Amino acid sequence: MMSRVFALIFAVVLPLTAIHAGEYNPVLDIGDTVQPWENLPGTDGEPHSWKELKNKKTIIVAFTCNTCPYAVDYQERIKALAQKWENDDRVAVIAVNSNLIDEDSLEAMKERAQTEKFTFPYLKDEKQELGKAWGATRTPEFFVIDGERKVVYMGAMDDDTNAAEATVNYVNQAIKATLAGKKPEVQETVAIGCNIRYKRSRR
């Protein structure tokens, strides 16, 4: 009888732990290898693939969009992040938009990139496959990936959505730690922002 109880508990708990991979991410855990992307259209009119980043030791991917107020507020901080690391050939900053609404279309993204003078690739996840594979749920949401293409940090960029009140930049800390061959002190935080507008699938 007791063995049956343990078997039942194991059968219930195992799927639950498998579903929730990270502390806050529903798919990925720290140390997981991320799914690469192939031929995602960018605002520069070119397709972009993971192979372009093969020589990078640290990759920062920001899931963002044109429409979320939080994402708009973080535009300047993402631009500053890209500028901070633009002269370091080991580092790449990439922005990805997985929303499927007119205001987040590729054409609208091109206008935003031009107006805001983005110096980093801004890619359209048209099939929403990348966002789902990475467990991205918010805009903005940040991932720091190491040279082995494993997650070393994921979550919010910093400790306050108000730029004037932010004192700790988790993404910058993770970049510096990764380049030094160390693990960042903080590896996962809650991403605060709007929900990514995934297309609902019929059950």
Summary of the structure (lengths in Angstrom):
residues: 203
radius of gyration: 18.0
end to end distance: 36.3
largest distance: 68.2
contacts: 603
relative contact order: 0.20
helix: 33%
strand: 20%
